[in-house]
Amino acid sequence: MEGTVFTPCLEGMKHVKSEHGEMLTKPFLELCKTILPVIDKFGAAMTLVKSDVGGNISRLEKNYLSDPDKFKYLYTFVQVEIESKTAKASASCTNGLLWLTRAMDFLVELFRNLVAHKDWSMPQACGDSYQKTLKKWHGWLASSTFSMALKLAPDRKKFMDVISGSGEIYTDMERFCAEFGPFLHDNHKFLASVGMDDMKAS
């Protein structure tokens, strides 16, 4: 592997915003897709996260492809659904974007933990980031399913060896968190501005 597992993500981040600073749909979704191979390396512990992330990317992508000009900018999905009063539906793009952003929050927090706490085990790093990000949005069922899955987290050293490739893994991980975090912050800010940032899982 040339570079680390984060190399494609770091490359993809350069293209996410237009020259006017607007979030572009296709580059943002492509960027999220580059994170799927990273999630894969967690094995069974992240099956739920992977299917959730993959499903939400597919939902947004399908709508984007229905009219790439109309949906060139990521937040257009939400504006269209707010006008048609469908934004709160469970299968809406608004809901897809919200949960995609939350799953990414969880992953960024997890990688931050791995960088900051080199003595933490993988379940400890996963559990802490779950508490800080997704837990408050999950109902009892989702929460217990998720907590059970995180117990299957791989051995930290093995995981780091697998994702390191030929690059500086901690440097790339730190850069990923520093550069990807602000995109997620923008998504939350926008969703909050239209009253859509606090939907919970059923």
N, C-alpha and C positions, 0 to 999 in steps of 0.2 A: 504494500500500500504506500503510495507516494504521499508524503505528509501524514497527517493524522486523520481520524474519522471526521474531524471538524473542518478539514480543508475546504470541501465543497460548500459548506455553510458559510464560511468566512468570505468566500468568493461571491456567493449569491447575495450577501448583504449589501454589496456595493450598488445593486441595481433595484433595490426595493422602492426607493422614492423617486418621484419625478424631479426635474430641476427646480420645480416650485415647492418641493417638499411634500407632495401628496403621495399617499401610499398607493402603489400600483398593484392591482389584483394579481396578475399572472406572476410577476417576480416574487410577490409575498407568498403565494401558494407553492411556487417552485422551491422557495427557501424552506418552507415548512416540510416539504417532501425530502429535502436533503437531511432532515433530522431523523427520518424513519429508520435508516440503517443504524443510527446511534441507538435508537430505542430497541432495535432488534437484538443488540448485543447484551441486553439485560435478560433475555430469555423469557421464561414464563412469568416472571415478576411484573413485566410491563405489557403483557398481552392485552389487558384492558385499555391501557393508555394508547397502545399502537392502533387498536381497532377504532378507538374513539377519534384519535387524530386523523387516521386514514379516512374514516367515514366523513368527518367534517370537511376535510380537504376536497373529497370527491363531490360532496354536496355543493360547495362553493364553486368548484371548477365546472360542474355541469351547468350551473346557472350562468357562469361567466361565458362559457362556450355558446350558450344560446344567443348571446349578443355581445361579442367582445368589445365593440365600440361603446355601447351603452354602459357596460360594466368595467370599463378600463380602470376606474378607481375603486378601491376596495370598499369604501363606505357607501357607494351608490346602492349596493344591495340593501343596506339598512334603510336608507332614505326612501327607496321604492317601497319596501315592506311597511314602513311606518305610514306612508300615504295610503297604502291599500289595507291598513290595519291587520296585517298578517305577521307582523314582527314577533309577536309573542307565541306564535304557534311552535310546537316542538320541532317540526320539520323545517322551520324557516332558516334562511341564510343568516339572519341576525343571531339566532340561537347557535348556529354552526360556528360563526365567527367568535362568539362569546366563549364557547367551550373549547374551541381550538386555542384561543388566547390563554385560557386558564390552564389547559394542559401544558402549554409552553411555559407558562409561569412556573409550574411545578418543576419542569425539567431544568429551567434556568436556575431555580433555587437549589435543586439537587446538585448541579455542577458547581455552583458557588460553594456549597457545603464540602464537596470533594476537594476543592482548591483550598478552602480555609481551614478544614479540619482533617489533616492528613492521617490522624490517628483514629478517625471514626470508621466503623464498619459500614458496609454498604446498606444493611437494613436500617442502621442508625441515621445515615445521611438521607435515605429515602423517607423514613418516618418523620423526621424533622421537617423536610420540605413539604410533605403532605399536610402536616399540621398547619404550616404557615400559608399554604395556598389553597388547595382544593377542599380541605375538610369542611370548612364553614358553608360550602355550597352543596355538599352532599347530604342526602337523607341518610337514615340509619342503614338501609340496605346497601346503598352504594359505598358508604363508609366502611362497613364491616367487610364487604367483598374486597375492597381496595386494600384494607389493612392486612387481610389474609394473603393477598397476592404479594404484597411487599416482603412478606416473610420468605419468599422464594428468591429474593435478590441474590445475585451471584457473589462469589468471593471477590472482594475489592481488588486484590492484586491481579487476579486472573483477568478481571474486567479491564483494568488499566492497561495490562499487557496487550489485550486484544484490540483496544481502540487507539493505542499509541502510534502504530505504524512506524514511519521513519522520522516523525516530527517531534517537537517539544509539546507533549500532551498538556501539561499544566498551563503553559503559555497560551496555547490555542483555546483551552477551556475557559480561561479567564477572559480572553478577548471575545469569545463567543458570548459570554454572559454580559460583558460590558457593552457590546454592540447590538445584541439582540434584545436585551432588556428594554431599551428606549422605544423600540417598535411596539412592544407589548403595552408599554405605558401609554403610547399614543392611542392604541386601540381601546384601552379602558377609558381613557379621557373622552374619546369620541362617544363610546357607548353610554357613558355616564351622562354626557351632555344631552342625549336623547332619552334618558330614563331607562336604559336597557342593560345596565351593568350589574343588576342585582338579582337576576333570575336564578332560582335554585333548581336543583335536579329533583324530579318527582320522587 
